[in-house]
Amino acid sequence: MLPRILGWAIVLGTAAMALVLLWPQAFGLQNQWVAAHIVALRGTAAAGGIVALLLFLLLALARPLRVFAFAMAAVFALFAAGNITVLTARGFGGSTSEAGADSVTVLSWNTLGEVPDASTIAGLALERGADIVVLPETTEPLGEEVAIAMREGGNPMWVHTASYDDIAKARSTTILISPDLGDYEVVSANAPGPPGNTNTVPSVVADPVDGDGPRIVAVHAVAPIRWELRNWRSDLDWLAEQCAGDDVIMAGDFNATVDHFAGHGIDGGDLGRCTDAAAHAGAAGLGTWPTDVPPFFGSPIDHVMATPNWSVEAFEMLESHDDAGSDHRPVVATLVAAD
């Protein structure tokens, strides 16, 4: 009797844990240690569930353990199926479109400390007709090289950079903005932490000088490693505040998926009033990091987001540059001013 009770206790405990890890936002745990990491890698979690399912099916060959093993197999089957269902619902597609006169094309690419060279970044930006280029982990000198190459390609850009120090390139974020969008000035502080910026690694907030146009936020939130969890949560809070206005475009490396945004949205937004372009385009199941695993097994942490006055015309996650050296895939979105 005791072994049977113990067996069912293990099954029920595992089922409860699987439920929490499948949808941690239902319990307010999406930004807590362990749960935050499992939910960030749903494809990998699903694969782990399938492996556990197969192991328990093998264990079921032993008659004394058959009921226990089948019960555990069922738990892991449901866990794997749940994660695959969520990813499928979010989508593995994307879409393209020709940029129009009233559209804005946004390209974001974390360069892993400037591993792709300026010509590679500029070539991609020119190919996609980017009006805004967000480059986390990129210093001002490389940003200027990209801008020069884009100018020579017929698409001049203004360069703005936030940097916390000159020691690590990861402590810089650069944004390029087309003059066609007007003159912009940086309003975020060049120092870590609220009220003026993200912690540990910088973001750039740029507002139109004449007040006509969207606030543009180049995002780099710190990764949720154990000793940075508090800063990571603070970064998401701060980013949500930057998107509390009526006209905002945000892009970059959020180090967070739409699961982690739960509780940070207002007025129907995912983060502040901003919604995720990939979700609108049916591509939010595609992992943008790391590039050494297929997108299904990666984490969709690079985003383009905008307030409701912008509609999503197209969104793509680009695998074509996986060999460029960065551990992040570029994302590009075309936004159109809503009527």
Long-range contacts (C-beta under 8 A, 24 or more apart in sequence): 7-67, 7-68, 7-71, 8-68, 8-71, 10-68, 10-72, 11-68, 11-71, 11-72, 11-75, 14-72, 14-75, 15-75, 18-49, 18-75, 18-76, 18-78, 18-79, 21-45, 21-79, 22-79, 22-82, 22-83, 22-86, 23-82, 24-259, 25-259, 25-262, 25-263, 28-263, 30-259, 30-260, 30-262, 30-263, 31-224, 31-229, 31-232, 31-233, 31-236, 31-260, 32-229, 33-226, 33-229, 36-224, 36-229, 36-260, 37-224, 39-257, 39-259, 39-260, 40-224, 40-256, 40-257, 40-259, 40-260, 40-299, 40-301, 41-287, 41-297, 41-298, 41-299, 42-83, 42-84, 42-86, 42-87, 42-285, 43-83, 43-84, 43-87, 43-285, 43-287, 43-296, 43-297, 43-298, 44-293, 44-297, 45-79, 45-80, 45-83, 46-79, 46-80, 46-81, 46-83, 46-84, 46-87, 47-80, 47-297, 48-80, 49-76, 49-77, 49-79, 49-80, 49-83, 50-76, 50-80, 52-76, 53-77, 53-80, 86-285, 87-285, 87-296, 88-285, 89-285, 90-258, 90-278, 90-279, 90-282, 90-283, 90-284, 90-285, 90-300, 91-278, 91-279, 91-281, 91-282, 91-283, 91-284, 91-285, 91-286, 92-282, 92-283, 92-285, 92-286, 92-295, 92-296, 93-281, 93-282, 93-283, 94-278, 94-281, 94-282, 94-283, 94-286, 94-314, 94-315, 94-316, 94-317, 95-281, 95-282, 95-283, 95-313, 95-314, 95-315, 95-316, 96-314, 96-316, 97-313, 97-314, 97-334, 99-129, 99-334, 100-313, 100-336, 102-336, 102-337, 103-313, 103-334, 103-335, 103-336, 103-337, 104-131, 104-132, 104-181, 104-214, 104-249, 104-310, 104-334, 104-335, 104-336, 105-129, 105-130, 105-131, 105-132, 105-332, 105-333, 105-334, 105-335, 106-130, 106-131, 106-132, 106-134, 106-249, 106-251, 106-304, 106-332, 106-333, 106-334, 106-335, 107-132, 107-133, 107-134, 107-251, 107-330, 107-331, 107-332, 108-133, 108-134, 108-135, 108-136, 108-251, 108-252, 108-253, 108-302, 108-303, 108-304, 108-330, 108-331, 108-332, 109-133, 109-134, 109-135, 109-302, 109-321, 109-326, 109-328, 109-329, 109-330, 109-331, 110-135, 110-136, 110-137, 110-220, 110-252, 110-253, 110-289, 110-302, 110-326, 110-327, 110-328, 111-135, 111-136, 111-137, 111-138, 111-142, 111-326, 111-328, 112-137, 112-325, 112-326, 112-327, 112-328, 113-137, 113-168, 113-169, 113-170, 114-138, 114-139, 114-142, 114-169, 115-324, 115-325, 115-326, 116-321, 116-324, 116-325, 116-326, 118-142, 118-145, 118-146, 118-148, 118-149, 119-149, 120-321, 120-324, 121-146, 122-146, 122-149, 122-150, 122-153, 123-149, 124-318, 124-321, 124-330, 125-150, 125-155, 125-176, 126-150, 126-153, 126-154, 126-155, 128-332, 129-155, 130-155, 130-176, 130-178, 130-332, 131-177, 131-178, 131-180, 131-181, 132-175, 132-176, 132-177, 132-178, 132-181, 132-216, 132-249, 132-251, 133-157, 133-175, 133-176, 134-173, 134-175, 134-218, 134-219, 134-251, 134-252, 135-173, 135-174, 135-175, 135-176, 135-218, 136-170, 136-173, 136-201, 136-218, 136-219, 136-220, 136-252, 136-253, 137-169, 137-170, 137-172, 137-173, 137-201, 137-220, 137-253, 138-169, 138-172, 138-173, 138-174, 139-163, 139-166, 139-169, 139-172, 139-174, 140-172, 140-174, 142-174, 143-174, 143-175, 143-176, 146-176, 147-176, 150-176, 158-183, 158-184, 160-184, 160-186, 160-204, 160-206, 160-218, 161-204, 162-186, 162-188, 162-190, 162-197, 162-202, 162-203, 162-204, 162-218, 163-190, 163-202, 164-190, 164-191, 164-192, 164-200, 164-201, 164-202, 170-201, 171-201, 171-202, 172-202, 173-201, 173-202, 173-203, 173-204, 173-218, 173-219, 173-220, 173-252, 174-204, 174-218, 175-204, 175-206, 175-216, 175-218, 177-206, 177-216, 181-208, 181-213, 181-216, 182-208, 182-209, 182-210, 182-212, 182-213, 183-208, 183-209, 183-210, 184-208, 184-209, 184-213, 184-216, 185-209, 193-234, 194-234, 194-237, 194-238, 195-238, 197-238, 198-222, 198-234, 198-235, 198-238, 198-239, 199-228, 199-231, 199-232, 199-234, 199-235, 200-228, 200-231, 203-239, 203-242, 203-252, 205-242, 213-247, 214-247, 214-248, 214-249, 214-306, 214-307, 214-310, 215-242, 215-245, 215-247, 215-248, 215-249, 216-248, 216-249, 216-250, 217-242, 217-243, 217-248, 217-249, 217-250, 217-251, 217-252, 218-251, 218-252, 219-250, 219-251, 219-252, 219-253, 219-254, 219-303, 220-252, 220-253, 220-255, 221-253, 221-254, 221-255, 221-256, 222-255, 223-255, 224-255, 224-256, 232-256, 236-260, 236-261, 236-264, 236-271, 237-264, 239-264, 239-271, 239-272, 240-264, 240-265, 240-266, 240-271, 240-272, 241-272, 242-272, 243-269, 243-271, 243-272, 243-273, 243-274, 243-305, 243-307, 244-272, 244-273, 245-273, 245-307, 246-273, 246-307, 246-309, 247-307, 247-309, 248-272, 248-273, 248-274, 248-306, 248-307, 249-304, 249-305, 249-306, 249-307, 249-310, 249-335, 250-274, 250-303, 250-304, 250-305, 250-306, 251-303, 251-304, 251-305, 251-331, 251-333, 252-302, 252-303, 253-289, 253-301, 253-302, 253-328, 254-301, 254-302, 254-303, 255-301, 256-301, 257-299, 257-300, 257-301, 258-284, 258-300, 267-308, 268-308, 269-307, 269-308, 270-305, 271-305, 273-307, 273-308, 274-305, 274-306, 274-307, 275-305, 275-306, 275-307, 275-308, 276-303, 276-304, 276-305, 277-303, 277-304, 277-305, 277-306, 277-312, 277-315, 277-333, 277-335, 278-303, 278-304, 278-315, 278-317, 278-331, 278-333, 280-311, 280-312, 280-315, 281-312, 281-314, 281-315, 281-333, 283-315, 283-316, 283-317, 286-317, 287-329, 288-317, 288-328, 288-329, 288-331, 289-327, 289-328, 289-329, 290-327, 290-328, 291-322, 291-326, 291-327, 291-328, 291-329, 292-327, 295-319, 295-329, 302-328, 302-329, 302-330, 302-331, 303-331, 304-331, 304-332, 304-333, 304-335, 306-335, 308-338, 309-337, 309-338, 310-335, 310-336, 310-337, 310-338, 311-335, 311-336, 311-337, 311-338
